[in-house]
Amino acid sequence: MVASERTAFNPLAPAGRDEVRRGLADARGGGCPVTGVAPGLGFVSHHRHAREALLDHGSFSNHGNFVLESDGDGPAPPDLITQSDPPEHTRLRALLRPGFARAAITDAAPWIAEYVDELIDGLPDGGPADIVGDLALPLTARVIGRLVGVPADDAAELAQLSLDITAILPASFVGTRMWARLEEYFTAAARQRRTADTPPDDLVTLLALGEIDGRPLTDREVAFHAWQLFVAGLESTAYTIGSTVWELLADRSRWEALLADRSLLDNAREEGLRHGSAIRWVLRTVTGPAHVDGDSVAAGDRLIVGLESANMDEEVFGPDAADFDLHRSTARRHLSFGHGIHLCLGAELSRIEISTALGALLDRMPGLRLAPDATRVDVASPMFCGPQRVDVVW
């Protein structure tokens, strides 16, 4: 790899948000399209270079995304939609697209609002409460659980197992006790769908009864794909809700502005997605000799495409990109849902969840504020960005 010299900043090291973002700013300021992290591993820090890498799926393969280590001697996991390339990716996306069609997401909006109200109803009058643990994570677990086909009674267990797995990424999770339980659960769900006279209308059914090129999916494939959909809809949206509420309350004039003018809500959501940057990076593998804005990268090299860094890029979002701004006109240019053929299938679902949660808090808790002893402690993950908890009163 022809890139800058290795720097002290390691984008794969768990660290607090402020420390990470100082490192990201240094990487962007270095002037190199690809910053060397280790032999054969580079970091893409600028918005325009990240878009280039995400769009050029021929030169930069999605295979093995999120995992740097091998899965050992056991059978290799199937290529998930977030870890595959065309034509397999195209076929998988076509199979799953009906579950995320505009009509399906529009139909979900009323019951998402009901879930939000139920969770708020369960909070103690006036608080204290934790926006992440008491509202955001239970909400996203129930919403994606319903779409995937996980009963509400099982959603919390599967959510915790999933959080335990994402905490170890980019290490391999195959072979862990968490994955053994999840694979067992979704395998049983697939078999139930295949034998049911009237299987439920959910994503597990789509997978269990669906075919790719005339071939039904194996139980193992259904289990991997179903879990991937579940975890994709769980953590990033929850952290975005938490981080957005934190920013709105850390400078409460922002909350007051939203109370006074609800037309700002959509842009507040997009700024929350940008500024929160819940997924810090994705991985790509170089398929052959290639270039990123003049920097040469060799076949087999891995690139960490910095979504969080791209979302902080001053060239796109202005000199105050590090700040949260309700009125930022470029907020929607964020890469939090990816870009190109791998744009997140659930992007619009996530937007509805975020908007619904924020709207309900504004309606029902206009006096919401950070608890007197609230401090921001970020999740200890190299991959996810967000507060562990957001303690509030009202």
N, C-alpha and C positions, 0 to 999 in steps of 0.2 A: 504494500500500500504506500502510495506517495501522499503523505499528509503532513500536518504539522507535528512537531515533536510532542511526545507524550507529556501531558500536563498533570498537575496535582489533582485536578478535578476528575472524579470518576462517577459518571452518571448512573452506574449500577450500585453504588453504595447508598444504603439507607441513610437519610439525613433529613433534618427539618426543612420546611419550605424555604425559609429565608437563606439558609446556608446553600441549599441547592441552587436557588436563583442567583446568588452571587456567582457561583461557579458557571452557570449558564451564561450570564452576562459576560464573564471573562472569556468563555469559549466563543461567543459571538464577536467579541471585540478583538479576537486574535486574527481575524481577517481571512481565515482558511475555510473553504467549503466543508472540508472533512478534517476534524481534529482527531489525532491519534490518541487512543485510549490504551491499547495494548497491541502486540503484534497481530495483524489480521483483523483488528477491531477498531472501527472509527465511529466518530460521533458527528452527526449532521445537525447544526445548531440554528441555521437561518431559515426563515419562512420559505423563501423562494427555492432553496435547495431541498428542503423537506418536501415541498410540493412536487418538485422534479423527481425525487426518488419514489414518492408514492404513486405518481402517474406512470412512471416507466416500469411497469410490471414485467416487461420482457428482460430488462437488464438487472432488475432488483427483485428477486424472488421473495414471496411471502412465506415460503415453506420454512417451517421451524420458528415462526414468529413467536415471541415471548419466552422461548426456551433456548438457553445457550448450551446446556449439557445434554449428553446422549441419554437415552432411556434405558441403558443397560442391555442385558442379554435377552430380555423378554421380547415378546412380539411388539413391533412398533405400533404406536397409536395411529388411528386413521387420520388422514388429513382433514382437519376441521376447516370450516369456512373462513376462520380468521388465520389459518395457517396453510392455505392452499393457493394454487395458481390456476389460471385457465388451462385446459377446459374443465377440470374438476371443480374449480371454484364456481364457474358459470353454472354448472349443473346443480350444485348444492344451493346456490342462491336462488335459482329458479324453483327448486323444490320448496324452499322455505318462504319465498316471497309472499304467497297468499296470507300467511300468518301475520305479516306486517304491512299488508295493503292499507291504503288510506281509509277504506271503509271499516276495516277491522280496528284500526287505531281510533277512528272517530267514534265507533261503537263503544270503545273502552272508556272514553272520557267520563261518562256519568258514573260508572262504578269505581273509577279511580277517585273521583270526588267523594264518593261515599266512604271509601277506605280512609281518605285523609280526615274526613269528619269523625269517623269512628276512633281513629287514633288520637285526635285532639280531644274528643270527649273523654278519653281515658286518662288524660293528664290531670294532675291536681290543680285545683283552682289557684291561679296566681303563680303556679310553679313551686319549686324549681322543676325544670325538665331539661333533658338533653335532646336537642334537635336531631342529632345523628342517631343515637341509640333508641330514642323513644318515638321518633317520627320517620326519619328518612330511610333507615335500613329496614324497619318493619314494613314500610310502604313499598319499597322497591321489591322486597322479597315476596310480598303478597301479589303485587301486580305481575311481575315476570313469572311467578309461580302459577298464577291463574292461566296465563297465556301458554306456558310450557305444558302444564298439566300436573302441577304439584299442588295437592290439597293444602289449604291454609294451615291445617294442623301439622303438616310436615315442613312447611316453608322455613321456619326458624332453624330447625336442625340442619337442613340442607344449606341454608345461608351460612351458618357457622362453619360447617365443613368446607364450604367454598372459600370463606375468608381465610381459613387456616392454610388452604392450598395457595391462594394468591400471595400470602405472606412469604412464601419460600421462592416464588418466581424471581429470576429466570432459571432456578434449578428445576430439574425434572420432578414432577409430582406423581408419575406413574410408579406404582409400587408402594405408595404411602397408605397408611391405614385410612386416611380421609378419602382417597380415591377409591379404595376397595369398597367402602360403604356406599359412595355415590354410584359407582358402577353397578353394584348389586341393586340399588334402588331403581335406577333408570332401566336396567335390564328387565326387572320384574314389571315395570310399567309398560315397556314395549311388548312383552309377552301378553300382558293383560289386554292391550289394545288389539292384538292380533286374534285373540279368541273371543272378544266381545261381540255380541250381536249388533249392538249400536255403540261403537266407540265414541268417546267424547270428542268435541271439536276443539282440539288443542294441537300444539306443535309436536308432542310425542306421537300423537296419532298420524300427523303428516309424515313423520319420519318412519314410524313402524310400518305403515301401509304404503309408503311411497316407493318409487323406483328411480334409479339413475341408469339411463341407457338400458332399460328393461330388466335391470337387476335389483332385487329387493336389498335393502340394507341389512347387514348382520346385526345381531343384538349388541355387539360391542360398538359398532358404528353408531347405532341409535343412542346408546348410553353416552358416548363421547359428545355427539352433536347436541343432545338434549341438555347435558350439563353445561356445555359451552354457551348455549343460548341463555341458560339460567344465570350463570355467573356474569355474562356480558351485560345483563339487565339489572344486576344487583348493585355492584359496588360503585361504579363510576357515577351513576345518577345520584346515589345517596350522598357521596362526598361532594358532588356539585351543589346539592341542596344545602348541605351543612356549610360549605365554604361561602356560598352566596349569602346565607343568613348572617354568617360571621361578619362579612364585609359590610353588609347593610347596617349592622348594629354597632360595629366598631367605630364607625363615624355615623352617629344616629341621624344626622341631617339627610343621609341617603334614604333611610327608612321613612322619615318625614316627607321627603320628596315623593316617594312612591304612594304614601297615604294620600297626598294631595293631588296626585296625577297618575291614575292607573294606566294611562297610555304609555307610560315608561316601562311597564312590566315586561313586555317582550324584549326590549333592549337590555333590561336588567338581567333577564335570563341568559341572553347571549353573552353579555359581559361576564356573567357568572361562569358560563361554560369556558370562556376564554381565560379569564383570570384564575379560575379554579384549576383548570387543566388536570382533570382527575386522572387521566392516563398520561403518564409522563413521556412515554416513548413507545415505539414499535421497532421490531427488528426486521432487517432485510438481508438477504444473502446475494452477493454479486454472482451472476450466472456466467459472466465472461468479462474480458477486459472492458472497462467502462470508465466514464468520467462523470464527476459532479462539478460542474462549472469550472472545468479545467484540471481539477485534481484527479489523478489516475487512481483507480481502485482495481484490484486483481480478482480474478475468478476465485470464488471460495471465501473471499473476505466477508465479514459481517459488518453491517452498518446499523448503528443505533440512530433511528430517525427521531429527533427530539421534538415531540409535539408541544411539550410545555415550553421549550425554548423558542420554538416557532411562534407560539402564542404571546411571547414576551418581546418579539422582535421589534425594535424601535423603528426600523425602516418601514414597517407596515402599520404599526399601531401608535406611532408617535413617540416623542421623547419621554412621555409619561406612561409608557406601556406597563410599567411595574405597578401603576396605581389602578384602583377600581373606579371606573367612571361610568355612571348611569347614562351619560349622554354620548358615549364614544360612538362615532358614526361608522367606524370600521369593525365594530365588535364581531359582526357575523362572519368575518373573514377568518375566524379561528379554525384550527385544524383538530379540534377536540373529538370530532367524529371521524377523523381520518380524511381521505381524499381519494378521488378516482374510483376504480372498480371495487375497492374495499371500503367505501364509505359505509359507516355503520347502518345495518338494516333497521335497527331500533332507534334511529336518531329522532324521529318524530314522536315516538312513544316517550322517550326521555324528555323531550321538550314539554309534552303535556304533563308529565309527572312534576317537573320542576315548576311550571307555571301554576298548576293546581295547588301544589303545596304552598308556594309563596302567596298566592291569592287568598287561600284560606287563612293563613297566618295574619295577613293584613286585615281581613274581614273580622276575624274572631279575636285577635290579640293585637289591637292597634297599639297598646302600651308595651309591646314586647321590647325587652332590652337584655343585654348581657347581664348575667348574674354578677354581683359585686366581686366575687373571687374567680371569675372566669379567666382562664389563660388558654392560649392556643398551643396545643400539643398535637403535632401531626402524626399520622399513621406511620409506623416504622416499616416503610416499604420502598424499595428502589423503583417500583413500577407505578404505584398509585400515589396521588397527592390529595390530601384532604385532612381536615381536623378529626382527631379521634372522637371528640365530643364538642358540643357547643352548648354550654350551660346558660339557660335563660330563665328569666322571671317576667311577670307581666301583671 
